[in-house]
Amino acid sequence: MRWRRRRREPRKANCRAADALIQEFRLSDVANRRRANSRSGRASGLELARALAIEPKLLLLDEPAAGLNHEEVDALGAEIKAIRDRRGVSVLLSSIT
């Protein structure tokens, strides 16, 4: 019995952390969908939330704006800056021009 109780605690903590990321990134409307079914802009938010789930010190983003329109690129840029400021995460962007 004790083994099961210990095993559930990390699972509950993971669920709480996932719920916090869903709230932070306003993803409740797409939280239960597959990534392939999400629009490009929303998919970027999902990918950012997933990357932040492990609480990295460095966030490496490889062409995060690929396939986004100008409005989505501007929103993504603002979100990346907000993540940097809120979480104190260093951000490294790569882009092919």
Secondary structure, 3 states (H helix, E strand, C coil): CHHHHHHHHHHHHHHHHHHHHHHHCCCCCCCCCCHHHCCHHHHHHHHHHHHHCCCCCEEEEECCCCCCCHHHHHHHHHHHHHHHHHHCCEEEEECCC
